[in-house]
Amino acid sequence: MINPTDRGSTFPLHAKLLRRLRLPCAVAAFIFAIPGCKPKTNTFAPPPPPEVTTAHPIHHSITHYLEYTGTTEAYQSVDLRARVSGFLESINFKPGATVKKGDLLFVIDKRPYEAVVNQAQAQVSADKASYEAAESDARIAEELASQRAGSEIDKITKIGKRDSAKAAVEASEAALENAKLNLEWCEVRSPIDGRITKNYVDVGNLVGAASMPTVLATVVSSAPIYVSVDASESDLLMVRKERMAETPTAEPGQMASGEWRPVDLATADTNEFNIHGHIDYVDPALNPQSGTIRVRAVFPNEDHLLLPGLFVRVRIFLNTYEAMLVPDTALLSDQSGRYALVVTEKNTVELRRVKIGRLDGTMRVVLDGLSDGDQVIINGLQRARPDITVKATAQEIHY
């Protein structure tokens, strides 16, 4: 019997059967033929064309801005100083509080200055009495001289005494005004509306005795508020050329005569420029060391959100114009510059060199190289190459 599991032979099983059974080759071929195992011819099937997404360029109104960074500045900041010497008697505010113009904030000991005022008033009274007497003597001397009953020399002498007494009255009245002014300065009042810092000097200290008047506190007004930025020389020249070509009578920082250029502001915690103001001042000269010019904008800040010293970003409005836009991700670059891949009517990819403008969000301004009817590839760029055939699916760009 034939052992089909013969492990000692290296021949296949059908070869052993042929040798032992001695079957003819034709019969063996018929017996061992396997249905369905006829050899097949290999043919090349090309891969399907790569799929891409295309879109037509869109036209949209673009607003051109210049963006800078800067810091907020107080609209007004006043150091309260002791204008007279004396001991600080009272502090009439809470540090950090809001104060109004004219509010009483500090009181310096008034007693020495009240005494000076009383003394000056007494001197005025004495000088007025002397003047009245001198005026009476001068009048009598003038009457006697006119009647030739008195000497001319006596008249002249008494007129001189009268005029001297009058001058003494004027001097004493001026001294009284000065004394009253010093007494008034014993009360330190707020010159502006704003918020006040903490007091720098405590009650009981001697203030105003040094050569430099003592700073008692500072009042800061932040509504409105300023933001100053340093504009580059190139930006300055561009804006000035446009302004002088369109409205030569407008002042620096203005779009037209009396119309200040709008400015938007964004704080450090947001990317939205949702605070609005306008330019109100431009330096008359550039800083030669930095090649920049200082530009100041003002914002109402009615809600007091902004405080002096904040780091902010501002954008200055320049103009508005119509432009062609495509997604910035659809524009590629190489050593020759920027380009776009466009699908032709034959569904082949074509490379188009483009001249680009500014970035507006995720969209890029195209100045030259594309037309309205071009199908620009916006997705599937990694599968597209110039001159290959692609399967394009059109999509609309939403701006």
DRENDO-1510 file (C-alpha; in Angstrom, 1 decimal, always signed):
<recs>
REC; n; res; u; v; w
REC; 1; MET; +0.0; +0.0; +0.0 .
REC; 2; ILE; +1.2; +3.5; -0.8 .
REC; 3; ASN; +1.9; +5.6; +2.3 .
REC; 4; PRO; +0.8; +9.2; +1.5 .
REC; 5; THR; +2.7; +10.5; +4.5 .
REC; 6; ASP; +6.0; +9.1; +3.5 .
REC; 7; ARG; +8.4; +11.6; +5.1 .
REC; 8; GLY; +11.6; +10.1; +3.7 .
REC; 9; SER; +10.9; +11.2; +0.1 .
REC; 10; THR; +11.5; +14.6; -1.4 .
REC; 11; PHE; +9.3; +13.9; -4.4 .
REC; 12; PRO; +5.7; +15.0; -4.5 .
REC; 13; LEU; +2.9; +12.5; -4.1 .
REC; 14; HIS; +1.8; +12.5; -7.8 .
REC; 15; ALA; +5.4; +11.6; -8.9 .
REC; 16; LYS; +5.4; +8.6; -6.6 .
REC; 17; LEU; +2.1; +7.5; -8.0 .
REC; 18; LEU; +3.4; +7.7; -11.6 .
REC; 19; ARG; +6.5; +5.7; -10.8 .
REC; 20; ARG; +4.7; +3.0; -8.9 .
REC; 21; LEU; +1.6; +2.7; -11.0 .
REC; 22; ARG; +3.5; +3.3; -14.3 .
REC; 23; LEU; +0.6; +5.3; -15.8 .
REC; 24; PRO; +1.0; +6.9; -19.2 .
REC; 25; CYS; +1.8; +10.6; -19.1 .
REC; 26; ALA; -1.5; +11.6; -20.9 .
REC; 27; VAL; -3.5; +9.7; -18.3 .
REC; 28; ALA; -1.6; +11.2; -15.5 .
REC; 29; ALA; -2.1; +14.6; -16.8 .
REC; 30; PHE; -5.8; +14.0; -17.1 .
REC; 31; ILE; -6.0; +12.6; -13.6 .
REC; 32; PHE; -4.1; +15.3; -11.9 .
REC; 33; ALA; -5.5; +18.2; -13.8 .
REC; 34; ILE; -7.1; +20.9; -11.4 .
REC; 35; PRO; -10.1; +22.7; -12.8 .
REC; 36; GLY; -9.9; +26.6; -12.7 .
REC; 37; CYS; -6.1; +26.9; -12.5 .
REC; 38; LYS; -5.5; +27.9; -16.1 .
REC; 39; PRO; -2.8; +30.8; -16.2 .
REC; 40; LYS; -4.2; +34.3; -16.7 .
REC; 41; THR; -2.6; +37.3; -18.5 .
REC; 42; ASN; -1.7; +40.3; -16.2 .
REC; 43; THR; -3.0; +43.8; -17.4 .
REC; 44; PHE; -2.1; +47.3; -15.9 .
REC; 45; ALA; -5.0; +49.2; -14.4 .
REC; 46; PRO; -4.2; +52.9; -13.9 .
REC; 47; PRO; -5.1; +54.4; -10.5 .
REC; 48; PRO; -8.1; +56.8; -10.4 .
REC; 49; PRO; -7.3; +60.5; -10.7 .
REC; 50; PRO; -6.7; +62.2; -7.3 .
REC; 51; GLU; -9.6; +64.1; -5.8 .
REC; 52; VAL; -9.3; +67.8; -5.1 .
REC; 53; THR; -11.6; +70.6; -4.0 .
REC; 54; THR; -11.7; +73.9; -6.0 .
REC; 55; ALA; -13.2; +77.3; -5.6 .
REC; 56; HIS; -13.5; +80.5; -7.6 .
REC; 57; PRO; -11.7; +83.6; -6.2 .
REC; 58; ILE; -14.2; +86.0; -4.5 .
REC; 59; HIS; -14.4; +89.8; -4.6 .
REC; 60; HIS; -14.9; +91.6; -1.3 .
REC; 61; SER; -14.5; +95.0; +0.2 .
REC; 62; ILE; -11.2; +95.2; +2.2 .
REC; 63; THR; -10.4; +97.7; +4.9 .
REC; 64; HIS; -6.7; +98.6; +5.1 .
REC; 65; TYR; -5.3; +99.2; +8.6 .
REC; 66; LEU; -1.9; +99.9; +10.1 .
REC; 67; GLU; -1.4; +97.9; +13.3 .
REC; 68; TYR; +0.9; +98.8; +16.2 .
REC; 69; THR; +1.4; +98.1; +19.9 .
REC; 70; GLY; +1.4; +100.7; +22.6 .
REC; 71; THR; +0.5; +101.5; +26.2 .
REC; 72; THR; -2.4; +103.5; +27.6 .
REC; 73; GLU; -1.7; +106.9; +29.2 .
REC; 74; ALA; -3.7; +109.0; +31.6 .
REC; 75; TYR; -5.7; +111.8; +30.0 .
REC; 76; GLN; -4.7; +114.0; +33.0 .
REC; 77; SER; -2.4; +113.3; +35.9 .
REC; 78; VAL; -1.8; +115.8; +38.6 .
REC; 79; ASP; +0.6; +115.7; +41.6 .
REC; 80; LEU; -0.9; +117.3; +44.7 .
REC; 81; ARG; +1.8; +119.4; +46.3 .
REC; 82; ALA; +1.9; +121.3; +49.6 .
REC; 83; ARG; +2.2; +125.0; +48.4 .
REC; 84; VAL; +2.6; +126.3; +51.9 .
REC; 85; SER; +4.7; +125.1; +54.9 .
REC; 86; GLY; +3.0; +123.5; +57.9 .
REC; 87; PHE; +2.0; +120.4; +59.7 .
REC; 88; LEU; -0.5; +118.1; +57.9 .
REC; 89; GLU; -3.7; +118.3; +59.9 .
REC; 90; SER; -6.1; +116.0; +58.2 .
REC; 91; ILE; -6.6; +113.6; +55.2 .
REC; 92; ASN; -10.2; +113.7; +53.8 .
REC; 93; PHE; -10.3; +110.8; +51.3 .
REC; 94; LYS; -10.0; +107.1; +51.0 .
REC; 95; PRO; -7.0; +105.9; +49.0 .
REC; 96; GLY; -8.0; +104.8; +45.5 .
REC; 97; ALA; -11.3; +106.5; +45.6 .
REC; 98; THR; -12.9; +108.6; +42.9 .
REC; 99; VAL; -12.8; +112.3; +43.5 .
REC; 100; LYS; -14.4; +115.3; +41.9 .
REC; 101; LYS; -12.9; +118.6; +41.0 .
REC; 102; GLY; -12.9; +120.9; +44.0 .
REC; 103; ASP; -13.1; +118.1; +46.6 .
REC; 104; LEU; -11.2; +118.8; +49.9 .
REC; 105; LEU; -8.4; +116.3; +50.2 .
REC; 106; PHE; -5.8; +117.6; +52.7 .
REC; 107; VAL; -5.8; +120.3; +55.3 .
REC; 108; ILE; -2.5; +121.9; +56.6 .
REC; 109; ASP; -2.5; +123.7; +60.0 .
REC; 110; LYS; -4.2; +127.1; +59.3 .
REC; 111; ARG; -3.5; +128.9; +62.5 .
REC; 112; PRO; -0.3; +130.6; +61.5 .
REC; 113; TYR; -1.8; +131.8; +58.2 .
REC; 114; GLU; -5.0; +133.0; +59.9 .
REC; 115; ALA; -2.8; +135.2; +62.2 .
REC; 116; VAL; -1.0; +136.6; +59.2 .
REC; 117; VAL; -4.3; +137.4; +57.5 .
REC; 118; ASN; -5.6; +139.2; +60.6 .
REC; 119; GLN; -2.3; +141.2; +60.8 .
REC; 120; ALA; -2.6; +142.1; +57.2 .
REC; 121; GLN; -6.1; +143.3; +57.6 .
REC; 122; ALA; -5.1; +145.5; +60.5 .
REC; 123; GLN; -2.3; +147.0; +58.5 .
REC; 124; VAL; -4.8; +147.8; +55.7 .
REC; 125; SER; -7.0; +149.5; +58.1 .
REC; 126; ALA; -4.1; +151.6; +59.5 .
REC; 127; ASP; -2.9; +152.5; +56.1 .
REC; 128; LYS; -6.4; +153.6; +55.0 .
REC; 129; ALA; -6.7; +155.8; +58.0 .
REC; 130; SER; -3.3; +157.4; +57.3 .
REC; 131; TYR; -4.4; +157.9; +53.7 .
REC; 132; GLU; -7.6; +159.6; +54.6 .
REC; 133; ALA; -5.8; +162.0; +56.8 .
REC; 134; ALA; -3.1; +162.7; +54.2 .
REC; 135; GLU; -5.8; +163.2; +51.6 .
REC; 136; SER; -7.6; +165.8; +53.8 .
REC; 137; ASP; -4.4; +167.7; +54.5 .
REC; 138; ALA; -3.6; +167.8; +50.8 .
REC; 139; ARG; -7.1; +169.1; +49.9 .
REC; 140; ILE; -6.8; +171.9; +52.4 .
REC; 141; ALA; -3.3; +172.8; +51.2 .
REC; 142; GLU; -4.5; +172.9; +47.6 .
REC; 143; GLU; -7.5; +175.2; +48.6 .
REC; 144; LEU; -5.2; +177.6; +50.5 .
REC; 145; ALA; -2.7; +177.7; +47.8 .
REC; 146; SER; -5.4; +178.5; +45.2 .
REC; 147; GLN; -6.5; +181.5; +47.4 .
REC; 148; ARG; -2.9; +182.5; +48.0 .
REC; 149; ALA; -3.4; +181.9; +51.7 .
REC; 150; GLY; -0.9; +179.1; +51.8 .
REC; 151; SER; +2.5; +178.3; +50.3 .
REC; 152; GLU; +3.0; +176.3; +47.2 .
REC; 153; ILE; +5.7; +174.2; +48.9 .
REC; 154; ASP; +3.3; +173.1; +51.7 .
REC; 155; LYS; +0.8; +172.1; +49.0 .
REC; 156; ILE; +3.4; +170.0; +47.2 .
REC; 157; THR; +4.6; +168.4; +50.4 .
REC; 158; LYS; +1.1; +167.3; +51.5 .
REC; 159; ILE; +0.2; +166.0; +48.1 .
REC; 160; GLY; +3.3; +163.9; +48.2 .
REC; 161; LYS; +2.3; +162.5; +51.7 .
REC; 162; ARG; -1.2; +161.7; +50.3 .
REC; 163; ASP; +0.2; +159.8; +47.4 .
REC; 164; SER; +2.6; +157.9; +49.6 .
REC; 165; ALA; -0.2; +157.0; +52.0 .
REC; 166; LYS; -2.3; +155.8; +49.0 .
REC; 167; ALA; +0.6; +153.6; +47.8 .
REC; 168; ALA; +0.9; +152.2; +51.4 .
REC; 169; VAL; -2.8; +151.2; +51.3 .
REC; 170; GLU; -2.2; +149.4; +48.0 .
REC; 171; ALA; +0.8; +147.5; +49.3 .
REC; 172; SER; -1.0; +146.5; +52.5 .
REC; 173; GLU; -4.0; +145.3; +50.5 .
REC; 174; ALA; -1.7; +143.2; +48.3 .
REC; 175; ALA; -0.1; +141.7; +51.4 .
REC; 176; LEU; -3.6; +140.9; +52.7 .
REC; 177; GLU; -4.4; +139.1; +49.4 .
REC; 178; ASN; -1.2; +137.1; +49.6 .
REC; 179; ALA; -2.0; +136.2; +53.2 .
REC; 180; LYS; -5.5; +135.1; +52.2 .
REC; 181; LEU; -4.0; +133.1; +49.3 .
REC; 182; ASN; -1.6; +131.2; +51.7 .
REC; 183; LEU; -4.5; +130.5; +54.0 .
REC; 184; GLU; -6.5; +129.2; +51.1 .
REC; 185; TRP; -3.6; +126.9; +50.1 .
REC; 186; CYS; -3.8; +125.3; +53.5 .
REC; 187; GLU; -6.8; +123.4; +52.0 .
REC; 188; VAL; -5.5; +121.1; +49.2 .
REC; 189; ARG; -8.4; +120.4; +46.8 .
REC; 190; SER; -8.6; +118.2; +43.7 .
REC; 191; PRO; -8.0; +120.2; +40.5 .
REC; 192; ILE; -9.6; +117.5; +38.2 .
REC; 193; ASP; -12.0; +114.6; +38.2 .
REC; 194; GLY; -10.4; +111.2; +38.6 .
REC; 195; ARG; -9.1; +108.6; +41.0 .
REC; 196; ILE; -6.6; +109.4; +43.7 .
REC; 197; THR; -3.6; +107.4; +44.9 .
REC; 198; LYS; -2.8; +106.6; +48.5 .
REC; 199; ASN; -1.5; +109.5; +50.6 .
REC; 200; TYR; +2.3; +109.8; +50.4 .
REC; 201; VAL; +2.5; +111.7; +53.7 .
REC; 202; ASP; +0.7; +110.9; +57.0 .
REC; 203; VAL; -1.1; +113.3; +59.4 .
REC; 204; GLY; +1.3; +115.1; +61.7 .
REC; 205; ASN; +4.2; +115.5; +59.2 .
REC; 206; LEU; +5.7; +118.8; +58.3 .
REC; 207; VAL; +5.1; +119.5; +54.6 .
REC; 208; GLY; +6.2; +122.2; +52.2 .
REC; 209; ALA; +9.3; +123.1; +54.2 .
REC; 210; ALA; +11.9; +121.9; +51.7 .
REC; 211; SER; +13.0; +123.6; +48.5 .
REC; 212; MET; +10.8; +121.2; +46.5 .
REC; 213; PRO; +7.1; +121.2; +47.5 .
REC; 214; THR; +6.0; +118.0; +49.1 .
REC; 215; VAL; +4.0; +115.6; +46.9 .
REC; 216; LEU; +0.9; +114.6; +49.0 .
REC; 217; ALA; -0.9; +112.3; +46.4 .
REC; 218; THR; -1.6; +112.0; +42.7 .
REC; 219; VAL; -5.0; +112.3; +41.0 .
REC; 220; VAL; -5.3; +110.4; +37.7 .
REC; 221; SER; -8.1; +110.9; +35.1 .
REC; 222; SER; -8.6; +108.0; +32.7 .
REC; 223; ALA; -11.8; +108.9; +31.0 .
REC; 224; PRO; -11.0; +109.6; +28.2 .
REC; 225; ILE; -7.7; +107.8; +27.9 .
REC; 226; TYR; -4.7; +108.2; +25.5 .
REC; 227; VAL; -2.7; +105.5; +23.6 .
REC; 228; SER; +0.6; +106.5; +22.0 .
REC; 229; VAL; +2.3; +104.4; +19.3 .
REC; 230; ASP; +5.5; +104.9; +17.3 .
REC; 231; ALA; +4.7; +104.7; +13.6 .
REC; 232; SER; +7.5; +103.8; +11.2 .
REC; 233; GLU; +9.0; +106.2; +8.7 .
REC; 234; SER; +7.8; +104.1; +5.7 .
REC; 235; ASP; +4.2; +104.1; +7.0 .
REC; 236; LEU; +4.3; +107.8; +7.7 .
REC; 237; LEU; +5.5; +108.6; +4.1 .
REC; 238; MET; +2.8; +106.4; +2.6 .
REC; 239; VAL; +0.0; +108.0; +4.6 .
REC; 240; ARG; +1.3; +111.5; +4.0 .
REC; 241; LYS; +1.5; +111.0; +0.2 .
REC; 242; GLU; -2.1; +109.7; +0.1 .
REC; 243; ARG; -3.4; +112.5; +2.3 .
REC; 244; MET; -1.6; +115.2; +0.4 .
REC; 245; ALA; -2.9; +113.8; -2.9 .
REC; 246; GLU; -6.5; +113.6; -1.8 .
REC; 247; THR; -7.0; +116.3; +0.9 .
REC; 248; PRO; -3.9; +118.5; +1.1 .
REC; 249; THR; -5.6; +120.9; +3.6 .
REC; 250; ALA; -6.1; +118.2; +6.2 .
REC; 251; GLU; -3.9; +118.2; +9.3 .
REC; 252; PRO; -1.6; +115.2; +10.1 .
REC; 253; GLY; -3.8; +112.5; +11.6 .
REC; 254; GLN; -6.9; +113.6; +9.7 .
REC; 255; MET; -8.6; +112.0; +6.8 .
REC; 256; ALA; -10.2; +115.3; +5.8 .
REC; 257; SER; -10.2; +118.8; +7.2 .
REC; 258; GLY; -11.6; +118.4; +10.8 .
REC; 259; GLU; -12.1; +114.6; +10.4 .
REC; 260; TRP; -9.7; +112.6; +12.6 .
REC; 261; ARG; -8.6; +109.1; +11.4 .
REC; 262; PRO; -10.5; +106.3; +13.3 .
REC; 263; VAL; -8.5; +104.0; +15.5 .
REC; 264; ASP; -9.6; +100.6; +17.0 .
REC; 265; LEU; -8.1; +99.0; +20.1 .
REC; 266; ALA; -7.7; +95.5; +21.4 .
REC; 267; THR; -6.6; +94.6; +24.9 .
REC; 268; ALA; -4.2; +91.8; +25.8 .
REC; 269; ASP; -6.9; +89.3; +26.6 .
REC; 270; THR; -8.7; +89.4; +23.2 .
REC; 271; ASN; -8.1; +89.5; +19.5 .
REC; 272; GLU; -11.1; +91.7; +18.8 .
REC; 273; PHE; -10.6; +95.4; +18.1 .
REC; 274; ASN; -13.9; +96.4; +19.8 .
REC; 275; ILE; -12.9; +99.7; +21.5 .
REC; 276; HIS; -13.1; +102.7; +19.1 .
REC; 277; GLY; -11.5; +106.1; +19.2 .
REC; 278; HIS; -9.5; +108.4; +16.9 .
REC; 279; ILE; -6.2; +110.1; +16.4 .
REC; 280; ASP; -5.9; +113.5; +18.1 .
REC; 281; TYR; -2.2; +114.3; +17.8 .
REC; 282; VAL; +0.9; +113.6; +15.7 .
REC; 283; ASP; +4.4; +114.8; +16.6 .
REC; 284; PRO; +5.7; +117.5; +14.3 .
REC; 285; ALA; +9.1; +115.7; +13.8 .
REC; 286; LEU; +10.5; +112.2; +13.6 .
REC; 287; ASN; +12.8; +110.7; +16.2 .
REC; 288; PRO; +16.1; +110.5; +14.3 .
REC; 289; GLN; +17.4; +107.7; +16.6 .
REC; 290; SER; +14.5; +105.3; +16.0 .
REC; 291; GLY; +13.2; +106.5; +12.7 .
REC; 292; THR; +9.7; +106.7; +14.1 .
REC; 293; ILE; +7.1; +109.3; +14.8 .
REC; 294; ARG; +4.8; +109.4; +17.9 .
REC; 295; VAL; +1.1; +109.2; +17.2 .
REC; 296; ARG; -1.5; +109.6; +19.9 .
REC; 297; ALA; -5.1; +108.4; +19.9 .
REC; 298; VAL; -7.9; +109.1; +22.3 .
REC; 299; PHE; -10.6; +106.7; +23.5 .
REC; 300; PRO; -13.7; +107.7; +25.5 .
REC; 301; ASN; -13.3; +104.9; +28.1 .
REC; 302; GLU; -16.7; +105.8; +29.6 .
REC; 303; ASP; -16.9; +102.4; +31.4 .
REC; 304; HIS; -13.4; +102.9; +32.9 .
REC; 305; LEU; -12.2; +99.5; +31.5 .
REC; 306; LEU; -8.8; +100.9; +30.5 .
REC; 307; LEU; -6.3; +101.9; +33.1 .
REC; 308; PRO; -3.1; +103.9; +32.4 .
REC; 309; GLY; -0.1; +101.6; +31.7 .
REC; 310; LEU; -2.0; +98.7; +29.9 .
REC; 311; PHE; -0.3; +97.0; +26.9 .
REC; 312; VAL; -2.7; +97.2; +24.0 .
REC; 313; ARG; -2.8; +96.8; +20.2 .
REC; 314; VAL; -4.3; +99.4; +17.9 .
REC; 315; ARG; -5.1; +99.5; +14.3 .
REC; 316; ILE; -5.3; +102.8; +12.4 .
REC; 317; PHE; -7.8; +103.0; +9.5 .
REC; 318; LEU; -6.3; +103.9; +6.2 .
REC; 319; ASN; -8.8; +103.1; +3.4 .
REC; 320; THR; -11.4; +100.7; +2.0 .
REC; 321; TYR; -11.1; +99.0; -1.5 .
REC; 322; GLU; -12.4; +96.1; -3.5 .
REC; 323; ALA; -10.1; +93.1; -3.9 .
REC; 324; MET; -9.9; +89.5; -5.1 .
REC; 325; LEU; -9.4; +87.0; -2.3 .
REC; 326; VAL; -8.5; +83.3; -2.0 .
REC; 327; PRO; -7.8; +81.3; +1.1 .
REC; 328; ASP; -4.2; +81.9; +2.2 .
REC; 329; THR; -3.7; +78.1; +2.5 .
REC; 330; ALA; -4.4; +77.7; -1.2 .
REC; 331; LEU; -1.3; +79.7; -2.1 .
REC; 332; LEU; +2.0; +77.8; -2.1 .
REC; 333; SER; +5.5; +79.2; -2.4 .
REC; 334; ASP; +8.9; +78.2; -3.8 .
REC; 335; GLN; +12.1; +80.0; -4.7 .
REC; 336; SER; +10.4; +82.0; -7.4 .
REC; 337; GLY; +7.6; +83.3; -5.2 .
REC; 338; ARG; +4.0; +82.5; -4.5 .
REC; 339; TYR; +1.8; +80.5; -6.8 .
REC; 340; ALA; -1.6; +78.8; -7.0 .
REC; 341; LEU; -2.7; +75.4; -8.6 .
REC; 342; VAL; -5.6; +75.8; -11.0 .
REC; 343; VAL; -7.7; +73.1; -12.6 .
REC; 344; THR; -8.3; +73.7; -16.3 .
REC; 345; GLU; -11.3; +72.8; -18.4 .
REC; 346; LYS; -9.5; +69.5; -19.3 .
REC; 347; ASN; -9.3; +68.7; -15.6 .
REC; 348; THR; -5.5; +69.1; -15.6 .
REC; 349; VAL; -3.5; +71.0; -13.0 .
REC; 350; GLU; -1.9; +74.2; -14.0 .
REC; 351; LEU; +0.6; +76.3; -12.0 .
REC; 352; ARG; -0.2; +80.1; -11.9 .
REC; 353; ARG; +2.3; +82.6; -10.5 .
REC; 354; VAL; +0.5; +85.3; -8.4 .
REC; 355; LYS; +1.2; +88.6; -6.9 .
REC; 356; ILE; -0.2; +88.8; -3.4 .
REC; 357; GLY; -1.3; +91.6; -1.2 .
REC; 358; ARG; -2.1; +91.9; +2.5 .
REC; 359; LEU; -3.7; +89.1; +4.7 .
REC; 360; ASP; -7.3; +89.7; +5.8 .
REC; 361; GLY; -8.1; +87.1; +8.4 .
REC; 362; THR; -7.6; +83.7; +6.7 .
REC; 363; MET; -8.0; +85.2; +3.2 .
REC; 364; ARG; -5.2; +86.6; +1.1 .
REC; 365; VAL; -5.5; +89.5; -1.4 .
REC; 366; VAL; -4.4; +88.5; -4.9 .
REC; 367; LEU; -3.3; +91.5; -7.0 .
REC; 368; ASP; -2.4; +89.6; -10.2 .
REC; 369; GLY; -2.2; +86.1; -11.7 .
REC; 370; LEU; -5.8; +84.9; -11.2 .
REC; 371; SER; -9.2; +85.6; -12.8 .
REC; 372; ASP; -12.7; +85.3; -11.6 .
REC; 373; GLY; -13.4; +82.1; -13.5 .
REC; 374; ASP; -10.3; +80.1; -12.3 .
REC; 375; GLN; -10.9; +77.0; -10.3 .
REC; 376; VAL; -8.2; +77.3; -7.6 .
REC; 377; ILE; -7.4; +74.1; -5.6 .
REC; 378; ILE; -8.1; +74.8; -2.0 .
REC; 379; ASN; -8.0; +71.2; -0.6 .
REC; 380; GLY; -6.0; +68.3; -1.7 .
REC; 381; LEU; -2.9; +70.3; -2.6 .
REC; 382; GLN; -0.6; +67.5; -1.5 .
REC; 383; ARG; -2.1; +65.2; -4.2 .
REC; 384; ALA; -2.0; +67.7; -7.0 .
REC; 385; ARG; +1.0; +68.4; -9.3 .
REC; 386; PRO; +1.2; +70.5; -12.4 .
REC; 387; ASP; +0.1; +68.7; -15.6 .
REC; 388; ILE; -1.7; +65.7; -14.0 .
REC; 389; THR; -5.3; +65.0; -14.3 .
REC; 390; VAL; -7.5; +65.3; -11.2 .
REC; 391; LYS; -11.1; +64.9; -10.2 .
REC; 392; ALA; -12.3; +68.3; -9.0 .
REC; 393; THR; -15.2; +69.1; -6.7 .
REC; 394; ALA; -16.3; +72.7; -6.7 .
REC; 395; GLN; -17.0; +74.5; -3.4 .
REC; 396; GLU; -18.1; +78.0; -2.6 .
REC; 397; ILE; -15.9; +80.2; -0.4 .
REC; 398; HIS; -17.7; +81.8; +2.5 .
REC; 399; TYR; -16.0; +85.0; +3.7 .
</recs>
